[in-house]
Amino acid sequence: MISKSHLVKKVFDSVADHYNIMNDVMSFGLHRVWKKRMVSTMHVNQNCKLLDVAGGTGDVALQVIEKEPTTSVTVCDINYQMLRNGRDNAINKNKLSLQWCCADAEYLPFNDYQFDYYTIAFGIRNVSNRKKALQEAYRVLKPGGKFICLEFAPMHYQNKIFTKLYDLYSFNIIPKMGKLIAKDEESYKYLVESIRQFPTQLQFKNEIEEVGFTNTSFCNMSCGIAALYLGYKTLF
Ligand SMILES: C[S@@+](CC[C@H](N)C(=O)[O-])C[C@H]1O[C@@H](n2cnc3c(N)ncnc32)[C@H](O)[C@@H]1O
């Protein structure tokens, strides 16, 4: 049987070239609004160091440096194709200050206490060992550093009609769009199924606390389709 990390690599190798357009089409552009909200929770300045893990094509990173161009932003992702497309796109936009690093969220190649912010958008559900990735997030943050995670929620608790429509869209329409645009139906089936397997908002908030983060919270966005999680590394 193929391991989760191999499957995830295969999925993102396959979708990398159509990733940005598929995101816009699938979410009707909503992912940009969610990411904007994520970036609005940061108070970045020229002394800030931010690590965007599973940063893919650098969407979040670009929004951060648009807000504050002097912030030091490193985009880290396990998939070289995603990073390469992101780097090329950033160069085309003349955003040359971003740093790009190909690495696994479970084994970050950074020393302890390096970053003021650790962000991860739509990435945590793809890592094989979530606890290890969260421990790494905690390790690389400075004391008082902020953990910010954006992720789809499994929608177990929504009203029945909304859930039915959302399921219909997710399981029937998204894979077909994947087939049409990215020429890959199976990868989009995986992406949709992985959302349903992700813990509920409360369960994931508990997981964040289990590795040491304090003052944790989450807020639902767009009727709970996605959720934004926050947590802080303790000061001492
Ligand atoms: C859905 S994309 C999100 C990309 C970007 N954050 C965004 O919101 O547009 C998920 C990303 O997670 C990356 N990823 C999956 N497993 C990873 C891991 N163990 N370590 C680092 N990145 C990983 C994939 O390569 C992919 O680029």
The ligand as a Tripos MOL2 file, in Angstrom:
@<TRIPOS>MOLECULE
LIG
   27    29     1     0     0
SMALL
NO_CHARGES

@<TRIPOS>ATOM
      1 C1         -3.1600   22.4460   -0.3280 C.3       1 LIG1
      2 S1         -1.4830   22.9130   -0.5160 S.3       1 LIG1
      3 C2         -1.4270   24.4530    0.3330 C.3       1 LIG1
      4 C3         -0.4000   25.3920   -0.2310 C.3       1 LIG1
      5 C4         -0.4520   26.8140    0.3290 C.3       1 LIG1
      6 N1         -0.2210   26.8470    1.7570 N.3       1 LIG1
      7 C5         -1.7630   27.4870    0.0040 C.2       1 LIG1
      8 O1         -2.5570   27.6810    0.9280 O.co2     1 LIG1
      9 O2         -1.9810   27.8000   -1.1620 O.co2     1 LIG1
     10 C6         -0.7080   21.8330    0.6200 C.3       1 LIG1
     11 C7          0.8080   21.8700    0.5710 C.3       1 LIG1
     12 O3          1.3000   21.0710    1.6510 O.3       1 LIG1
     13 C8          2.5330   20.5290    1.2250 C.3       1 LIG1
     14 N2          2.9060   19.4360    2.1320 N.ar      1 LIG1
     15 C9          2.2980   18.2570    2.2830 C.ar      1 LIG1
     16 N3          2.9180   17.5170    3.2200 N.ar      1 LIG1
     17 C10         3.9470   18.2670    3.6760 C.ar      1 LIG1
     18 C11         4.9510   18.0600    4.6540 C.ar      1 LIG1
     19 N4          5.0360   16.9290    5.3530 N.pl3     1 LIG1
     20 N5          5.8370   19.0480    4.8710 N.ar      1 LIG1
     21 C12         5.7800   20.2160    4.1750 C.ar      1 LIG1
     22 N6          4.8540   20.4600    3.2300 N.ar      1 LIG1
     23 C13         3.9450   19.5020    2.9850 C.ar      1 LIG1
     24 C14         2.2320   20.0930   -0.2030 C.3       1 LIG1
     25 O4          3.3880   19.8380   -0.9270 O.3       1 LIG1
     26 C15         1.4250   21.2790   -0.7000 C.3       1 LIG1
     27 O5          2.2310   22.2360   -1.3080 O.3       1 LIG1
@<TRIPOS>BOND
     1     1     2 1
     2     2     3 1
     3     2    10 1
     4     3     4 1
     5     4     5 1
     6     5     6 1
     7     5     7 1
     8     7     8 2
     9     7     9 1
    10    10    11 1
    11    11    12 1
    12    11    26 1
    13    12    13 1
    14    13    14 1
    15    13    24 1
    16    14    15 ar
    17    14    23 ar
    18    15    16 ar
    19    16    17 ar
    20    17    18 ar
    21    17    23 ar
    22    18    19 1
    23    18    20 ar
    24    20    21 ar
    25    21    22 ar
    26    22    23 ar
    27    24    25 1
    28    24    26 1
    29    26    27 1
@<TRIPOS>SUBSTRUCTURE
     1 LIG1         1 GROUP 0 **** ****
